[in-house]
Amino acid sequence: MLKNLKLVLLGCIALAIATPPAMAQVKQTPEQMTFYTSQWKGERFADGRPKIPDNLLGRVVDVSIEDLWDYLRDKGFNAQFDTGFQMLHPEKPFAGRALTAQYMPLRSDMWTAIAAEGKREGRVSGNNSWPIAELQIGDMYVADGFGKIVEGTLIGSNLGSGIATHSHTGFVFDAGIRDAEENRELENMNGLYRAYDPSAWKDMTLTSINAPIRIGRATVLPGDLVLAKNDGVIFIPAYLAEDAVAHAEFINLEDAFNFDLNRSGKNGGSFEGGWNTAKYDAFVQWINANPSKLKMARAEFNAILAERKRRSEGVPGAPK
């Protein structure tokens, strides 16, 4: 009896070892995404990504990359920006929530495993279309294509139309695209990419959806708030997004007030500084006279104003 029991136990152990884990290998699970974005305490999509409020997607396009970058550097985030892209519509900044994808040079044994998983999950077409099927309105398709351009064109016009339809936003690719002319004609579509090439996608494969990725010198997590402009792209951690945008908006207001003072000759030699309690009080009067300039809630404005005043007065412990 004991011998039979041992055989049964050994058989169970062997079966457990031989059975693949019941979890996705390419598409990350909600638990995996929650692990990487654990500081986000708000609502999440069903796939696990942080669900940044829709209004931030509209507000962030009106602030500068520099002001967001300064905020993130103050918080210790030094790898959130990259540049050196081409843009479908350089005159139109755009923003979205990151849906990430990683591509690697093709290796046949790895590709076979990925293709088998896609078949089990009912996926169709080349695996460069799989992330597009996951997009939702307001998403930004962000893909690490290891900088490949020739035969590294992650989309043509057909996949481009899929991105436009599913996201109404666009993409950021560390890779190339083809059919740039046709992609420019699509509605609800913009994109950053390394370069155009007429060649088709070849000798590369998707390896992950919604895992952490690298875009140039930036680290990107699924759900990041992405702001793309002709000069580059910045990736804002979801849990900091609202505060980052509010602080950048505040700096915009400070600059607008300062420009008025410079134009009127009332700033003396303090063309970009001289902020003290008296100047902030005048700033508040200017805001009260121009309420349409205030896009954040007044409570947010007042909170940041109090921070700035404490800093200008040298109060110990005041924010940078």
C-alpha positions in Angstrom: 0.0 0.0 0.0 2.8 2.4 1.0 4.7 1.6 -2.2 1.6 2.3 -4.3 1.0 5.6 -2.5 4.6 6.6 -3.2 4.1 5.8 -6.9 1.0 7.9 -7.0 2.7 10.8 -5.3 5.7 10.6 -7.7 3.3 10.6 -10.6 1.5 13.7 -9.4 4.8 15.5 -8.9 5.9 14.5 -12.4 2.6 15.7 -13.9 2.9 19.0 -12.0 6.4 19.6 -13.4 5.4 18.7 -16.9 2.2 20.8 -16.9 2.8 24.4 -18.1 1.7 27.1 -15.7 -1.9 28.3 -16.3 -1.0 31.9 -17.1 -0.3 34.0 -20.2 3.3 34.2 -21.3 3.0 37.0 -23.8 0.1 39.1 -22.4 0.8 40.0 -18.8 -1.8 39.1 -16.2 -3.6 41.7 -14.1 -1.6 40.5 -11.1 1.7 41.1 -12.9 0.6 44.6 -13.9 -0.6 45.4 -10.4 2.8 44.2 -9.1 4.6 46.8 -11.3 2.1 49.6 -10.7 1.3 48.9 -7.0 1.5 52.6 -6.0 -1.6 53.4 -8.2 -4.6 53.2 -5.9 -7.3 54.2 -8.3 -9.5 52.4 -10.8 -8.0 49.8 -13.2 -9.0 48.4 -16.5 -10.0 44.7 -16.7 -6.6 43.9 -18.1 -5.0 45.4 -14.9 -3.7 48.7 -16.2 -4.2 51.9 -14.2 -7.1 53.9 -15.5 -6.0 57.5 -15.5 -9.0 59.9 -15.7 -10.0 60.9 -19.2 -9.7 64.6 -18.4 -6.0 64.3 -17.9 -5.5 63.2 -21.5 -6.9 66.5 -22.7 -5.1 68.7 -20.1 -1.7 67.3 -20.5 -1.3 68.2 -24.2 -1.4 71.9 -23.2 1.7 71.7 -20.9 5.3 71.5 -21.8 7.5 68.5 -21.6 10.1 70.5 -19.7 7.7 71.3 -16.9 6.7 67.7 -16.6 10.3 66.6 -16.8 11.3 69.0 -14.0 8.5 67.6 -11.8 9.5 64.0 -12.4 13.2 64.7 -11.8 12.3 66.3 -8.5 10.5 63.0 -7.6 13.6 60.9 -8.5 12.4 59.8 -12.0 15.4 60.3 -14.3 14.5 58.0 -17.2 11.1 59.1 -18.5 11.9 61.0 -21.7 13.2 60.2 -25.2 13.7 62.1 -28.4 14.8 61.6 -32.0 11.5 60.6 -33.6 9.6 61.5 -36.7 5.9 62.4 -36.2 2.9 61.9 -38.5 1.4 65.2 -37.6 4.2 67.4 -36.0 1.7 70.2 -35.3 -0.6 68.0 -33.2 0.6 66.9 -29.7 -1.3 63.8 -28.5 -1.6 61.9 -25.3 -2.9 58.5 -24.0 -2.5 55.7 -21.5 0.3 53.3 -22.4 -0.4 49.9 -23.7 3.1 48.4 -24.1 4.6 45.8 -26.4 8.1 44.4 -26.8 9.6 43.0 -30.0 12.8 41.1 -30.4 14.8 39.6 -33.3 13.2 36.4 -34.5 14.3 33.1 -33.0 12.5 30.1 -34.3 12.0 28.1 -31.1 10.7 31.2 -29.3 8.4 32.1 -32.2 7.0 28.6 -32.2 6.0 28.8 -28.6 4.5 32.2 -29.1 2.6 31.1 -32.1 1.2 28.1 -30.3 0.0 30.4 -27.5 -1.7 32.7 -30.0 -3.5 29.7 -31.5 -4.7 28.5 -28.1 -6.0 32.0 -27.4 -7.7 32.4 -30.8 -5.5 35.1 -32.0 -5.3 35.8 -35.8 -2.8 37.3 -38.3 0.8 38.2 -37.5 1.7 38.8 -33.9 2.4 42.5 -34.6 -1.4 42.8 -34.8 -2.1 41.3 -31.3 -1.4 44.4 -29.2 -3.7 46.5 -31.5 -6.6 44.2 -30.7 -6.1 45.0 -27.0 -6.3 48.8 -27.5 -9.2 50.8 -26.0 -10.2 54.4 -26.6 -7.6 56.8 -25.1 -4.8 54.2 -25.2 -1.4 54.9 -26.7 0.3 51.9 -28.4 3.9 52.0 -27.1 6.3 49.5 -28.7 9.9 48.6 -28.2 11.1 47.5 -31.7 14.8 47.7 -30.6 15.2 50.6 -33.0 14.9 48.5 -36.2 13.8 50.4 -39.3 14.6 48.4 -42.4 12.2 45.4 -42.2 11.3 46.7 -38.7 8.2 48.5 -39.8 5.7 47.5 -37.1 2.7 48.8 -39.0 1.5 49.7 -42.5 -1.7 51.5 -43.3 -4.0 48.5 -42.5 -2.6 48.1 -39.0 -2.5 51.8 -38.7 -6.3 52.0 -39.4 -6.7 49.4 -36.6 -4.8 51.6 -34.2 -6.9 54.6 -35.1 -10.2 52.7 -34.8 -9.4 51.1 -31.5 -7.6 53.9 -29.7 -8.5 57.2 -31.4 -5.0 58.2 -30.3 -2.0 56.7 -31.9 1.4 55.1 -31.2 5.0 55.6 -30.1 7.5 53.2 -31.8 11.1 52.6 -31.2 11.0 51.1 -34.7 10.0 52.0 -38.2 6.7 52.2 -40.1 5.7 51.8 -43.7 2.8 53.5 -45.6 3.5 56.8 -43.8 1.6 58.8 -46.4 -1.6 56.7 -45.9 -1.3 56.7 -42.1 -1.3 60.5 -42.2 -4.7 60.4 -43.9 -6.3 58.4 -41.2 -8.7 60.1 -38.7 -8.0 60.0 -35.0 -4.4 59.0 -35.6 -0.9 60.4 -34.8 2.4 58.7 -34.1 6.0 58.9 -33.3 8.4 56.5 -35.0 12.2 56.3 -35.7 11.9 56.5 -39.5 9.9 55.5 -42.6 10.9 52.6 -44.8 8.9 50.8 -47.6 10.1 47.4 -46.5 7.7 44.9 -44.7 8.1 43.7 -41.2 10.4 40.7 -41.1 12.7 38.6 -38.8 11.2 39.9 -35.6 8.5 38.8 -33.2 6.3 40.1 -30.4 7.5 38.8 -27.0 5.2 40.6 -24.5 2.1 42.8 -24.1 1.8 45.1 -21.2 5.1 44.3 -19.6 7.7 47.0 -18.6 9.6 48.1 -21.7 12.4 50.5 -22.8 11.9 53.3 -25.3 15.3 54.7 -26.0 16.5 56.0 -22.6 13.1 55.8 -21.0 11.4 53.1 -18.9 7.7 52.6 -19.6 5.1 50.8 -17.6 1.6 49.9 -18.8 -0.9 52.6 -17.8 1.7 55.4 -17.8 0.4 58.8 -19.0 2.1 59.4 -22.3 2.6 62.9 -23.8 4.0 62.9 -27.4 5.1 66.0 -29.1 7.3 66.8 -32.2 10.3 67.3 -29.9 10.0 63.9 -28.0 7.9 61.9 -25.7 7.6 61.7 -21.9 6.1 58.9 -19.8 4.5 59.8 -16.5 3.9 57.1 -13.8 0.1 56.7 -13.4 0.1 57.4 -9.7 1.9 60.8 -10.2 -0.1 61.8 -13.4 -2.6 64.1 -11.8 -0.2 65.9 -9.6 2.4 66.2 -12.4 -0.1 67.8 -14.7 -1.4 70.2 -12.1 2.1 71.3 -11.2 3.0 71.8 -14.9 -0.2 73.8 -15.4 0.8 76.0 -12.4 4.2 76.7 -13.9 2.4 77.6 -17.2 0.4 80.2 -15.3 3.5 81.5 -13.5 5.2 81.9 -16.9 2.2 83.7 -18.5 2.0 86.1 -15.6 5.8 86.7 -15.7 5.6 87.3 -19.5 3.0 90.0 -18.8 5.2 91.7 -16.3 8.2 91.5 -18.7 6.1 93.0 -21.5 4.9 95.9 -19.3 8.4 96.5 -17.9 7.1 95.8 -14.3 9.5 92.9 -13.7 12.7 94.9 -13.4 15.6 92.6 -14.0 13.8 89.5 -12.6 12.9 88.2 -16.1 12.4 84.7 -14.9 12.4 84.9 -11.1 12.0 87.2 -8.2 9.1 85.2 -6.8 8.2 86.3 -3.2 5.1 86.7 -1.2 4.2 90.1 -2.8 4.7 88.7 -6.3 2.5 85.7 -5.6 -0.2 87.9 -4.2 -0.1 89.9 -7.4 -0.2 86.6 -9.3 -3.4 85.6 -7.4 -5.0 88.9 -8.4 -4.1 88.3 -12.0 -5.7 84.8 -11.8 -8.8 86.3 -10.3 -9.0 88.7 -13.2 -8.4 85.9 -15.8 -10.3 82.9 -14.4 -10.5 81.2 -17.9 -6.8 80.6 -17.7 -7.2 78.2 -14.7 -7.7 74.6 -15.9 -7.1 72.8 -12.6 -9.5 73.0 -9.6 -9.1 76.1 -7.5 -8.3 73.8 -4.5 -5.4 72.3 -6.5 -4.2 75.8 -7.4 -4.4 77.0 -3.8 -2.4 74.0 -2.5 0.4 74.5 -5.0 0.4 78.2 -4.4 0.9 77.5 -0.6 3.9 75.2 -1.5 5.4 77.9 -3.7 5.0 80.6 -1.1 6.6 78.4 1.6 9.5 77.7 -0.8 10.0 81.4 -1.6 10.0 82.2 2.1 12.6 79.5 2.8 10.3 77.6 5.1 12.1 74.4 6.3 10.7 71.3 4.7 9.1 73.2 1.8 8.9 71.3 -1.5 11.7 72.0 -4.0 
